[in-house]
Amino acid sequence: MIGKNVIKKEEITGVEVKETLEEFSQEYELNYEQNVTLNHLVRFPRFSLEDSQKIIDELEEKLGLRHKVAVQIVNLIPKDDDDLRLIFAKEPTQVDKEERDQILEILNQYFPEE
């Protein structure tokens, strides 16, 4: 990003990055970092764009999570309480066991464990 100015900074989900890179690759050649990112996003399962937005909205409204944390949860798709505790390790506000269980229930509605 040499010589580029940051116009806007916001957290987005992996599926949004994937779609953006796929659209961009139709007109332009991707550089090394973009190719690695796209390959990673294609390889690992993700929520659909619609599901991602629904989950983020639900986490923000029902549990009062910050947008940044909600996006992190959608991107990482935690499978258990230990994974969730790692996400909240550096957060100023902590969530209790019941709230973490609610988060896992919300995720399992859209991405059931196999």
C-alpha positions as CSV (number, residue, x, y, z in Angstrom):
1,M,0.0,0.0,0.0
2,I,2.9,2.3,-0.7
3,G,1.6,5.7,-1.8
4,K,-2.0,4.9,-0.9
5,N,-4.2,6.9,1.5
6,V,-6.6,5.3,3.8
7,I,-10.0,6.6,3.0
8,K,-12.1,4.5,5.3
9,K,-11.3,1.9,7.9
10,E,-13.9,-0.6,9.1
11,E,-14.0,-4.3,10.0
12,I,-15.6,-6.6,7.4
13,T,-16.2,-10.3,7.2
14,G,-14.1,-12.7,5.3
15,V,-16.9,-13.4,2.9
16,E,-17.0,-9.7,2.0
17,V,-13.2,-9.8,1.4
18,K,-13.6,-12.9,-0.7
19,E,-16.3,-11.4,-2.9
20,T,-14.4,-8.2,-3.3
21,L,-11.2,-10.0,-4.4
22,E,-13.1,-12.2,-6.8
23,E,-14.7,-9.2,-8.5
24,F,-11.4,-7.4,-8.6
25,S,-9.6,-10.4,-10.1
26,Q,-12.0,-10.4,-13.1
27,E,-10.6,-7.0,-14.2
28,Y,-7.1,-7.0,-12.7
29,E,-4.4,-9.4,-11.8
30,L,-4.1,-10.1,-8.1
31,N,-0.7,-9.6,-6.3
32,Y,0.8,-12.2,-4.1
33,E,-0.9,-11.1,-0.9
34,Q,-4.3,-10.9,-2.5
35,N,-3.8,-14.4,-4.0
36,V,-2.9,-15.9,-0.7
37,T,-5.8,-14.2,1.0
38,L,-8.3,-15.4,-1.6
39,N,-6.9,-19.0,-1.5
40,H,-7.3,-19.0,2.3
41,L,-10.8,-17.7,2.1
42,V,-11.8,-20.2,-0.5
43,R,-10.3,-23.1,1.4
44,F,-12.0,-22.7,4.7
45,P,-15.8,-22.7,5.2
46,R,-17.5,-19.4,5.8
47,F,-21.0,-18.1,6.4
48,S,-22.9,-16.7,3.4
49,L,-22.9,-12.9,3.2
50,E,-26.5,-12.7,4.2
51,D,-26.0,-15.1,7.2
52,S,-22.9,-13.2,8.3
53,Q,-24.8,-9.9,8.4
54,K,-27.7,-11.6,10.3
55,I,-25.4,-13.0,12.8
56,I,-23.6,-9.7,13.3
57,D,-26.9,-7.9,13.8
58,E,-28.1,-10.5,16.2
59,L,-24.9,-10.4,18.3
60,E,-25.0,-6.6,18.5
61,E,-28.7,-6.4,19.3
62,K,-29.3,-9.3,21.6
63,L,-25.9,-9.4,23.5
64,G,-24.8,-5.8,23.0
65,L,-21.4,-6.8,21.5
66,R,-19.3,-4.2,19.7
67,H,-19.3,-4.5,15.9
68,K,-15.6,-5.3,15.8
69,V,-16.1,-8.3,18.2
70,A,-19.1,-9.5,16.3
71,V,-17.2,-9.5,13.0
72,Q,-14.3,-11.4,14.7
73,I,-16.7,-14.0,15.9
74,V,-18.2,-14.4,12.4
75,N,-14.7,-14.6,10.8
76,L,-13.3,-17.1,13.3
77,I,-16.4,-19.3,13.7
78,P,-15.5,-20.5,17.3
79,K,-16.6,-24.0,18.0
80,D,-16.5,-24.0,21.8
81,D,-16.3,-21.9,24.9
82,D,-12.5,-22.0,24.9
83,D,-12.3,-20.4,21.5
84,L,-14.8,-17.7,22.5
85,R,-12.8,-16.9,25.7
86,L,-9.7,-16.3,23.5
87,I,-11.6,-13.8,21.4
88,F,-12.7,-11.9,24.5
89,A,-9.3,-12.1,26.2
90,K,-8.3,-8.6,25.2
91,E,-11.7,-7.0,25.3
92,P,-12.4,-4.4,27.9
93,T,-15.8,-5.9,28.7
94,Q,-16.0,-9.6,29.5
95,V,-19.0,-11.9,28.8
96,D,-20.1,-14.6,31.2
97,K,-20.6,-18.3,30.5
98,E,-24.3,-17.9,29.7
99,E,-23.6,-15.2,27.1
100,R,-20.9,-17.3,25.5
101,D,-23.4,-20.2,25.3
102,Q,-25.9,-17.8,23.6
103,I,-23.2,-16.8,21.1
104,L,-22.5,-20.5,20.3
105,E,-26.2,-21.2,19.9
106,I,-26.6,-18.3,17.5
107,L,-23.6,-19.6,15.4
108,N,-25.0,-23.1,15.4
109,Q,-28.3,-21.9,13.9
110,Y,-26.4,-20.8,10.8
111,F,-23.5,-23.2,10.7
112,P,-24.4,-26.5,12.5
113,E,-21.5,-28.6,13.7
114,E,-21.0,-31.8,11.7
